[in-house]
Amino acid sequence: MPTNPYAWLDDSLQTIHRADWYRSVQTIQGRPGATVLLAGREVINFASNDYLGLAGDERLIQAGVAAIQELGTGSTGSRLLSGHRELHRELEKAIASLKQTEDAVVFSSGYLANLGAIAALVGKRDLILSDQYNHSSLKNGAILSGAAIIEYPHCDVTTLKTYLTQQRQNYRRCLIITDSVFSMDGDLCPLPALLDLAEEFSCMLLLDEAHSTGVMGKTGAGCVEYFGRTGQQLIQIGTLSKALASLGGYVAGSATLIDFLRNRAPSWIYTTALSPADTAAALAAINIVQQEPQRRDQLWQNVAYLKQLMSEHLPNLKFLPSASPILCLQLPSATAALTTGKHLKAAGIFAPAIRPPTVPTSRIRISVMATHEPKHIEKLVAALNQINRHLR
Ligand SMILES: *Cc1c(COP(=O)(O)O)cnc(C)c1O
């Protein structure tokens, strides 16, 4: 009797369940914001990447609606064939202006931007050095490229230097890839040291600014600006789907780099151009990021307030080191993370449990928004305090 070739799927799912690694979707209703409707109940939203609170902003909504009215719903083709619109170019110029780079190119998502850029920049004869905690899109981009990959311990520039000393001369090109704000941890990459190593060992450096665009730096340009390295040659990737509240990704850098990617990045060439609504909404968001620095100020005030309340009221809870609006409560197991997430939800707080294999250790990930009110932050701390007392 031939065995059912799909039977392993059930077994595999059961293993996932047993480890408490099983995941499923949760339905949000209505517009996104500092509070959202989750299964019909209003909860305070600490689960969103909409750091500036723009995803429900009337101006972005109107820009999207107007673009659909004028240009239709779909872009109907790839950029190089029939999908290119003036609006795409306007958005790319706005990104380059925000990032203070010569040029930029938009992709259909940040994930695709990483896959396409990495696969275009290195190949079989080359070496990639990758931070152990990098986002999935960087890791899979590295695999797709066919280059040799060495992972270095998280933010460990000493070990990175050792690897470069031992290995660099065996390869043609070398690319260092890293998140700038680590998405599931909230800490920052050691950018100045990475730039120095890149120069010393003649490596390219690719920085994923997904969580820092609109958030970090005086003008919201990201971690490059935060570290005072604006204008330095490197490859900056980002997304339009976090602080910019739309959908899509980008690469920003020198005009030569961008021109090269338009000719060589497979996930840009062979996919449909960004839709008019997404493009217009992202463009409206960049205008707001540039014209309303008070939103970013408010975000950082909220982060400071939350950190202050945490140190006053939750001194024995362990939070991962963070220099961003992402704050992670460390928990001993996936089960503990799930239980804490459930208690929080019962208390009207939406903050997800993040478990392996996404991260090595389980945690609750809290992300702060500019549009949170002091009472939202106070309720979060009160809920954590209660849960903490129960769990001890
Ligand atoms: C979210 C994220 C991406 C992917 O961006 P999308 O536009 O959502 O595909 C890439 N890198 C990092 C670090 C991210 O956090």
The ligand as an SDF file (V2000), in Angstrom:
LIG
                    3D

 15 15  0  0  0  0  0  0  0  0999 V2000
    9.0940   43.8890    8.7460 C   0  0  0  0  0  0  0  0  0  0  0  0
   10.5000   43.7170    8.3730 C   0  0  0  0  0  0  0  0  0  0  0  0
   10.8560   43.4560    7.0440 C   0  0  0  0  0  0  0  0  0  0  0  0
    9.8400   43.1670    5.9840 C   0  0  0  0  0  0  0  0  0  0  0  0
    9.1670   44.3030    5.5840 O   0  0  0  0  0  0  0  0  0  0  0  0
    7.7370   44.1080    4.8780 P   0  0  0  0  0  0  0  0  0  0  0  0
    7.5410   45.3800    4.1380 O   0  0  0  0  0  0  0  0  0  0  0  0
    6.7550   43.8920    5.9690 O   0  0  0  0  0  0  0  0  0  0  0  0
    7.8510   42.9320    3.9690 O   0  0  0  0  0  0  0  0  0  0  0  0
   12.1990   43.4000    6.7350 C   0  0  0  0  0  0  0  0  0  0  0  0
   13.1470   43.5700    7.6730 N   0  0  0  0  0  0  0  0  0  0  0  0
   12.8340   43.8030    8.9680 C   0  0  0  0  0  0  0  0  0  0  0  0
   13.9280   43.9940    9.9610 C   0  0  0  0  0  0  0  0  0  0  0  0
   11.4950   43.8680    9.3500 C   0  0  0  0  0  0  0  0  0  0  0  0
   11.1980   44.0700   10.6310 O   0  0  0  0  0  0  0  0  0  0  0  0
  1  2  1  0
  2  3  1  0
  2 14  2  0
  3  4  1  0
  3 10  2  0
  4  5  1  0
  5  6  1  0
  6  7  2  0
  6  8  1  0
  6  9  1  0
 10 11  1  0
 11 12  2  0
 12 13  1  0
 12 14  1  0
 14 15  1  0
M  END
$$$$
